[in-house]
Every structure is written in structure tokens, then in C-alpha cells.
């Protein structure tokens, strides 16, 4: 039985909406049944018509969507809502959807402030609904392989991490040139208090914590506004201190002209290390003190990989997989949570079966990171503690 999905956002001009829909279709287990695809009712209707939805299930606002779907019979209403709007709507839509009895899958960041993230966590616990964030990079098989090898002690205790996410698309002031994505992503009212740190820095932070199994306890950050007239940071650099004593660095830039979506994680332990790069996501580089350099490759037939990693691989070795497949792996995990919740109500909220890599705790951790980066910079690049 396919699970019924609704969508808030993702209309004309929003690239991420179609990425979500393609990922949701990949395994044939999800049916898109309704949506409020834009703040413009006309755009929402056009998008719904292109997607072949029944006109009565295409709504002019997310408020209307939630109100009308809640009135439908349980066997036909949407079961979960996918939120792909600008950041300022993530929190209010998620809260209203959870309180209406729907599960929620949301783009990051979960909220605009740490206080909102804490409030959201309370709503998730109270409503006992499933909630997850689409931290896409956690869906790549070789990221999962790196994580399991770190947790299994293959490189000993982690000592150092370096994570960098570089883009170049905001090297010019596109927000004044009619670019809708740039317009809202550089607007504090819509994006929140963090620019590059809220858009891509939080991805780098989430990846570092997920693979290492560690948590950042303190950081020291410098935020930069490179393009004159811009209101939010467009690049950032931070020193990190982890709960096991390891140290690290995190850099994020959206003004590195020529860079695409260049996310790279380096992690070093007592007896070796790993390097994973989004430019070659199907490879995991294994490093040893003896200078031996080995590359593990993704593939459903690769016996050197952990069984959990092979379960994320959709094709044999040599057939490249990418962004949509990683998204689809997150959807698959979220569906497992929903089905588990149907058998054991509240399992998602309690964390009894945390199959989704980025659940409610990631929402709070991500906003704690953004909050600490802003506080550290405002204090003159001083060390500050993450407040979860």
C-alpha cells in the first residue's frame, strides 16, 4: 500500500520541489495526492494540473491544505506533508501539520531560531508524529559506510575533522537581479539569521556529527559578508571542539566563484582516516599512516561494504548514483518510520526506531549550531558553547 504525500511549496521556479517529487517516485511507494505549491493560488493550480492532481486537492494556501485534508476520510487524506518552502514557513507549517495529525518531512533548517526548534521538538513529542529533515548527504551510501566504519573503530578514536562546503552561485549580488532563490535566501526575514551557515553550513555540521558519531560542544566562528550590500553572511569559518576532545574546522562559502556544490569531509583517527567528497560521492578514500591509499566504491554487489551500505546502493558497481537517489534513501527511511509508528504509536517521537538519519534531534542540533556561530561572531570570534 502506497503512502499518501502532500506538498507545501515546490511550484514553478523552485528547483527543489521537483527533486523531492522525483525522489518520492523512485521506489513506487509514495503517491503525491495533494499540494499547496505556491503562495500564489494561480501558480499552485498550474503546478497541480501539470502533476495530474485532482483540482479539488490543489490548494491556494498551506492553511487551506491542512484544514481540508484533515476533513477527508482517513483512507484518502494525505498521511505526511513534505515542506519545501522558504525557511520562514518551515516552522509554522510543521507545527500546524503535526497538530493536525500528519507526519512531516521538511527541508532544512527546521526553523529560523533555536527557540523555535526547541518548541518544535516539544510538539513532535506531544503529537507522537514522525518528523525528519532532508539532510540529503546522509542518504549517500558511502557516507553511511564511513559512519559505520568510524563507529566500528576502524580508525580508532577520532582526533580531527575537516569539513568544507563551497559554492560560487552568490559571488554576484543576484538578489538585485531578479533571481528568486537569491532574493529569499539573502533576506533575514525569510532565511533566518544565518546566510551561508543556514543554507549550507548546517549541512556540513550535520555531516560531520553524523559520520563521526560525535557532537560539537564548542566553536569559534568568523562570519563574512563579501558582496557589498548583502544583509547575511555569505561565507564562514569556524574551529570546532567535539565531546571526545577531538578538534576540527568547518568552512562554508557561497562566494567561491567557480565552485559548484563542493562538500568534502576529512576525518582522521588514531590509526587512519577517511575522505568523502560530493564531487565523487560513490567513492570513499581510506587513509593509513603507512601511506596506503585505498578507494572503496559504491555498488549493490560490493562485498567489502557493510550490509547497511549495500542496502542503500541501487545499482551494481560502476553505475553512478547521485543526488536524487540519496534523497530517495531518506524517503525510504522516513516511510519505514511511518510504518513503524503505525504498529507502535509514538515510536518516531520516542526515537525507538530512528531509521531516518535526521530526526527531531537534528532539528535542534542544527539550529544550535547556527545560533552558536552567530553568537561567537558577535562576541568577537570567541569560543562559545552550543546550547541545545
Rosetta blueprint (number, residue, H / E / L):
1 X L
2 X L
3 X E
4 X E
5 X E
6 X E
7 X E
8 X E
9 X E
10 X L
11 X L
12 X L
13 X L
14 X L
15 X H
16 X H
17 X H
18 X H
19 X H
20 X H
21 X H
22 X H
23 X H
24 X H
25 X H
26 X H
27 X L
28 X L
29 X L
30 X E
31 X E
32 X E
33 X E
34 X E
35 X E
36 X E
37 X L
38 X L
39 X L
40 X L
41 X H
42 X H
43 X H
44 X H
45 X H
46 X H
47 X H
48 X H
49 X H
50 X H
51 X L
52 X L
53 X L
54 X L
55 X H
56 X H
57 X H
58 X E
59 X L
60 X L
61 X L
62 X H
63 X H
64 X H
65 X H
66 X H
67 X H
68 X H
69 X H
70 X H
71 X H
72 X L
73 X L
74 X L
75 X L
76 X L
77 X L
78 X L
79 X L
80 X E
81 X E
82 X E
83 X E
84 X E
85 X L
86 X L
87 X H
88 X H
89 X H
90 X H
91 X H
92 X H
93 X H
94 X H
95 X H
96 X H
97 X H
98 X H
99 X H
100 X L
101 X L
102 X L
103 X E
104 X E
105 X E
106 X E
107 X L
108 X L
109 X L
110 X L
111 X L
112 X L
113 X L
114 X H
115 X H
116 X H
117 X H
118 X H
119 X H
120 X H
121 X H
122 X H
123 X H
124 X H
125 X H
126 X H
127 X H
128 X L
129 X L
130 X L
131 X E
132 X E
133 X E
134 X L
135 X L
136 X H
137 X H
138 X H
139 X H
140 X L
141 X H
142 X H
143 X H
144 X H
145 X H
146 X H
147 X H
148 X H
149 X H
150 X H
151 X H
152 X L
153 X L
154 X L
155 X L
156 X L
157 X L
158 X E
159 X E
160 X E
161 X E
162 X E
163 X E
164 X E
165 X E
166 X E
167 X L
168 X L
169 X L
170 X L
171 X L
172 X L
173 X L
174 X H
175 X H
176 X H
177 X L
178 X L
179 X L
180 X H
181 X H
182 X H
183 X H
184 X H
185 X H
186 X L
187 X L
188 X H
189 X H
190 X H
191 X H
192 X L
193 X L
194 X L
195 X L
196 X H
197 X H
198 X H
199 X H
200 X H
201 X H
202 X H
203 X H
204 X H
205 X H
206 X H
207 X H
208 X H
209 X H
210 X H
211 X H
212 X H
213 X L
214 X L
215 X L
216 X E
217 X E
218 X E
219 X E
220 X E
221 X E
222 X E
223 X E
224 X E
225 X L
226 X L
227 X L
228 X L
229 X L
230 X L
231 X L
232 X L
233 X L
234 X L
235 X E
236 X E
237 X E
238 X E
239 X E
240 X E
241 X E
242 X E
243 X L
244 X L
245 X L
246 X L
247 X E
248 X E
249 X E
250 X E
251 X E
252 X E
253 X E
254 X L
255 X L
256 X L
257 X L
258 X L
259 X L
260 X L
261 X L
262 X E
263 X E
264 X E
265 X E
266 X E
267 X E
268 X E
269 X E
270 X L
271 X L
272 X L
273 X E
274 X E
275 X E
276 X E
277 X E
278 X H
279 X H
280 X H
281 X L
282 X L
283 X E
284 X E
285 X E
286 X E
287 X E
288 X L
289 X L
290 X L
291 X L
292 X L
293 X E
294 X E
295 X E
296 X E
297 X E
298 X L
299 X L
300 X L
301 X L
302 X L
303 X L
304 X L
305 X L
306 X L
307 X H
308 X H
309 X H
310 X H
311 X H
312 X H
313 X L
314 X L
315 X L
316 X L
317 X L
318 X L
319 X L
320 X L
321 X L
322 X L
323 X H
324 X H
325 X H
326 X H
327 X H
328 X H
329 X H
330 X H
331 X H
332 X H
333 X H
334 X H
335 X H
336 X H
337 X H
338 X H
339 X H
340 X H
341 X H
342 X H
343 X H
344 X L
345 X L
346 X L
347 X H
348 X H
349 X H
350 X H
351 X L
352 X L
353 X L
354 X L
355 X L
356 X L
357 X L
358 X L
359 X L
360 X H
361 X H
362 X H
363 X H
364 X H
365 X H
366 X H
367 X H
368 X H
369 X H
370 X H
371 X H
372 X H
373 X H
374 X H
375 X H
376 X H
377 X H
378 X H
379 X L
380 X L
381 X L
382 X L
383 X E
384 X E
385 X E
386 X L
387 X L
388 X L
